[in-house]
Amino acid sequence: MSVEPVVLKDSPLGFTEADLPRIFEEYDRLTEAYINRQRAGRGFFFFHFNVDLSNGPCVAKRLSGCGAGHEYFAVDVNGDLYPCHQFVGRDKYKLGDVFNGVIDAQNWTDYFRQSHVLNKPKCRTCWARFYCSGGCHANADLFNDDIRKPYEVGCEIQKKRLECAIYVQSIMQN
């Protein structure tokens, strides 16, 4: 199981900073329920609590994060190529199409490849940078018009999930 935030701009359905206290309360409740069920032998798998603090992803993957635009692409119904499914329809990110077999926007591919946590000023000093790897590029673009400026509500939720995961692991080891 995984729980992801609703990421919508200018919509009453999307989470905002004002929602964070309630979201954090619910993650705390989920954490306690998770621990209690694990101890009772009725555990379940929750993706965001499954963080390998000792041997997690390799350093290169922790640094680079999302592979959108350089490790994988999305193809829309017209055959147009985009960095990922969340960029479909954002014309400035159209990378080419499957009919020509050429990526027309190599500069975008290089920009995505270089958009790792060390090139995101807000990420450089964040304690969670090597666990979230800079967050979702599409969300950053949606809210900040720049994939190198992370979506901050998402950052706060990610940090809360990591805090809960660390807590779960420390409790379950005892």
Secondary structure, 3 states (H helix, E strand, C coil): CCCCCCCCCCCCCCCCHHHHHHHHHHHHHHHHHHHHHHHCCCCCCCHHHCCCCCCCCCHHHHHHCCCECCCECEECCCCEEECCHHHCCCHHHCCEECCCCEECCHHHHHHHHCCCHHHCCCCCCCCCHHHHCCCCHHHHHHHHCCCCCCCHHHHHHHHHHHHHHHHHHHHHCC
